[in-house]
Amino acid sequence: MGAARSFDELVAEADSVPVDGWDFSWLDGRASEQRPSWGYARTMAERMAGASAALDLQTGGGEVLASAARLPRLTVATESWPPNVAKATALLRPRGVAVVVHQDGPLPFADDTFDLVVSRHPVRVDWPEVARVLAPGGTYLSQEVGPASVFELVEYFLGEQPPETRDSRHPDRAAARARAAGLDVTDLRVERLHTRFNDIGAVVYFLRKVIWMVPGFTVAEYRDRLRELHEQIQAEGPFTARTSRFLVEARKPE
């Protein structure tokens, strides 16, 4: 067994690797995430197989959508971050999927276009727009990050967060907004899970990739705090944070 890698080596490596796309395979062996029991990718793929026109919102690098064995003839994905747009286009165009650049505001699609709209870990859901582009009888399926997810890590760097921040992604709020947009909520499931970080490099990579956790995160700004966490992991073992996920499915009335 080789010597343990130093703080500087681990941080330098994690600060230099690309973080485009939504593939976390770089963390294999360095971090582990407990997955929800419902299996979003499998459920999404089952819905795709029976759809005629589908939209994947905030597709990231397109990896989750591309995992579906069968896609409708009309399948469209949206994404806002340029590196992800390029990655998703390269991955999805051979499958016949158009990737549309979209960040905020109305979706660039006609009313009643899609019988299936999906999204995995959206930053924000514009429920009225989802309802507008869904065809009557169509379904919205999404897995979202729930309240106070990975907040042990967030608060390690930012300090204690106010209750309104901790509860801002509560599933009951999502369900209420879906109903307010005229949709019927047909499924709402919540699970509390955990994520473990085995070394400080995994923490750096995660915070560089999931940019809303510690907004504006850079190694330079948080170097002292990172070193303290490195020493804690060295002394006590992996840093564990509680995560939360919820699955929401909603249907547009006929």
C-alpha positions in Angstrom: 0.0 0.0 0.0 1.4 3.4 -1.0 1.8 6.3 1.3 -1.3 8.4 2.0 -1.6 11.4 -0.4 -1.1 14.8 1.0 -3.7 17.5 1.3 -2.0 19.6 -1.4 -1.9 16.6 -3.9 -5.6 15.7 -3.3 -6.8 19.3 -3.6 -4.7 20.1 -6.7 -6.0 17.0 -8.5 -9.6 17.7 -7.7 -9.3 21.3 -8.6 -8.0 20.6 -12.1 -10.2 17.9 -13.4 -13.2 18.9 -15.7 -16.6 19.1 -14.0 -18.8 19.4 -17.1 -21.7 17.0 -17.5 -23.6 15.1 -14.8 -21.4 12.1 -14.6 -19.9 11.5 -11.1 -17.7 8.5 -12.0 -14.6 10.4 -11.0 -15.8 10.0 -7.4 -15.8 6.1 -7.6 -14.0 4.9 -4.6 -13.7 8.4 -3.2 -17.3 9.1 -2.3 -20.5 7.1 -2.1 -24.1 8.2 -2.4 -27.1 6.1 -1.2 -29.7 6.0 -3.9 -33.5 6.2 -3.5 -35.3 2.9 -3.6 -37.6 4.0 -6.5 -34.8 4.0 -9.2 -35.4 7.2 -11.1 -33.5 6.3 -14.2 -35.4 3.0 -14.5 -38.8 4.6 -13.9 -38.0 7.4 -16.4 -37.0 4.8 -19.0 -40.2 2.9 -18.6 -42.2 6.1 -19.1 -40.1 7.0 -22.2 -40.9 3.6 -23.8 -44.6 4.4 -23.7 -44.5 8.1 -24.7 -44.9 9.7 -28.1 -43.3 13.1 -27.4 -41.0 13.8 -24.5 -39.1 16.7 -22.9 -36.2 16.4 -20.5 -35.7 19.6 -18.6 -32.2 20.6 -17.3 -30.7 17.5 -18.8 -27.1 18.3 -17.6 -24.8 16.4 -19.8 -27.6 14.2 -21.1 -26.3 11.1 -19.3 -29.6 10.1 -17.5 -31.8 10.6 -20.6 -29.3 8.7 -22.7 -29.6 5.7 -20.3 -33.1 5.0 -21.6 -33.1 2.2 -24.1 -36.0 3.6 -26.1 -36.9 7.2 -26.7 -39.9 8.7 -28.4 -39.5 9.9 -32.0 -39.9 13.4 -30.8 -37.6 13.9 -27.8 -36.2 17.3 -26.8 -33.9 18.3 -23.9 -33.1 21.7 -22.4 -29.9 22.8 -20.7 -28.4 26.2 -19.8 -24.7 25.7 -18.9 -22.5 25.8 -22.1 -20.2 22.9 -21.3 -23.2 20.7 -20.5 -25.0 21.8 -23.7 -22.0 20.7 -25.8 -21.7 17.4 -23.9 -25.4 16.7 -24.1 -25.6 17.5 -27.8 -22.7 15.1 -28.6 -24.3 12.4 -26.5 -28.0 12.8 -27.6 -27.9 14.0 -31.2 -27.0 10.4 -32.4 -30.2 9.3 -30.6 -32.2 11.9 -32.6 -32.7 14.2 -29.6 -32.5 18.0 -30.0 -30.8 19.9 -27.2 -32.2 23.4 -26.8 -30.4 26.1 -24.8 -32.8 27.5 -22.2 -32.2 29.1 -18.8 -35.2 31.1 -17.5 -38.5 32.4 -18.8 -41.1 30.7 -21.0 -40.1 27.3 -22.5 -39.7 27.7 -26.3 -42.4 25.1 -27.1 -46.0 25.3 -28.0 -48.9 24.5 -25.7 -49.9 20.9 -25.2 -46.8 19.5 -27.0 -45.5 16.7 -24.8 -47.2 13.8 -23.3 -44.2 13.3 -21.0 -42.0 15.8 -19.3 -39.1 14.6 -17.0 -36.3 16.2 -15.0 -33.7 14.9 -12.6 -32.5 17.2 -9.9 -33.8 20.5 -11.4 -32.5 23.6 -9.9 -35.9 25.2 -10.1 -39.2 24.0 -11.6 -41.5 26.5 -13.4 -44.7 24.6 -12.8 -47.0 26.8 -14.9 -44.7 26.3 -17.9 -44.6 22.5 -17.3 -48.4 22.5 -17.2 -48.6 24.6 -20.4 -46.4 22.4 -22.5 -47.9 19.1 -21.3 -50.6 17.6 -23.5 -53.9 16.9 -21.7 -53.5 13.6 -20.0 -49.7 14.0 -20.0 -47.4 13.3 -17.1 -44.5 15.1 -15.4 -42.0 12.9 -13.6 -39.1 14.3 -11.6 -36.6 13.4 -8.9 -35.6 16.4 -6.8 -33.1 17.2 -4.1 -35.1 17.6 -0.9 -34.8 19.9 2.0 -31.5 20.4 3.9 -29.7 17.9 1.6 -25.9 17.6 2.3 -26.3 20.5 4.7 -23.7 19.1 7.1 -21.2 19.9 4.3 -22.9 23.2 3.3 -22.9 24.4 6.9 -19.3 23.3 7.5 -18.3 26.0 5.0 -21.1 28.6 5.3 -22.2 28.2 8.9 -25.7 27.5 10.2 -28.3 28.2 7.6 -31.7 29.9 8.4 -34.8 27.7 8.5 -36.2 29.1 5.3 -33.1 28.0 3.4 -33.1 24.5 5.0 -36.7 24.0 4.1 -36.8 25.7 0.7 -36.9 22.5 -1.3 -39.7 20.7 0.7 -41.7 18.2 -1.3 -45.0 19.6 0.1 -44.2 22.9 -1.5 -43.5 21.2 -4.8 -46.8 19.4 -4.6 -48.7 22.6 -3.8 -47.1 24.5 -6.7 -48.0 21.6 -9.1 -51.6 21.7 -8.0 -51.7 25.5 -8.2 -50.6 25.1 -11.9 -53.6 22.9 -12.5 -51.9 19.5 -12.3 -53.0 16.5 -10.3 -50.2 15.1 -8.1 -50.4 11.3 -8.5 -47.2 10.3 -6.6 -45.0 11.9 -4.0 -42.3 9.9 -2.2 -39.5 11.1 0.1 -36.4 9.3 1.4 -33.6 10.4 3.7 -30.3 9.0 2.7 -26.6 9.7 3.1 -23.5 10.6 1.2 -19.9 9.8 2.4 -16.8 11.6 1.3 -13.6 9.5 1.8 -11.1 12.2 1.1 -10.8 16.0 0.7 -10.4 15.7 -3.1 -14.0 14.2 -3.3 -15.3 17.2 -1.3 -13.5 19.7 -3.7 -14.8 17.9 -6.8 -18.4 17.8 -5.4 -18.5 21.5 -4.5 -17.0 22.5 -7.9 -19.6 20.4 -9.7 -22.7 21.0 -7.6 -22.2 24.8 -7.7 -25.3 25.8 -5.7 -24.2 24.0 -2.6 -21.6 26.6 -1.6 -22.1 29.4 -4.1 -18.9 30.8 -5.5 -16.8 28.0 -4.0 -13.1 28.1 -4.8 -10.2 26.2 -3.3 -8.3 29.5 -2.8 -11.1 31.1 -0.7 -11.8 28.0 1.4 -8.3 26.5 1.6 -8.0 26.8 5.4 -11.4 25.3 6.1 -10.6 22.5 3.5 -7.4 21.7 5.4 -9.2 21.4 8.7 -11.7 19.0 7.1 -8.9 17.0 5.5 -7.4 16.6 9.0 -10.7 15.6 10.4 -11.2 12.9 7.7 -7.7 11.7 8.3 -8.4 11.3 12.1 -12.0 10.2 12.1 -12.7 8.6 8.7 -15.2 9.6 6.0 -17.3 12.7 6.3 -20.9 11.7 6.2 -23.7 14.1 5.2 -27.5 13.3 5.2 -29.2 13.7 1.8 -32.8 13.9 0.9 -34.6 13.1 -2.4 -38.2 13.1 -3.4 -40.0 11.7 -6.4 -43.0 13.7 -7.7 -45.3 12.6 -10.5 -48.1 14.9 -11.7 -50.7 14.6 -14.5 -52.4 17.2 -16.6 -56.2 16.6 -16.6 -57.8 15.5 -19.9 
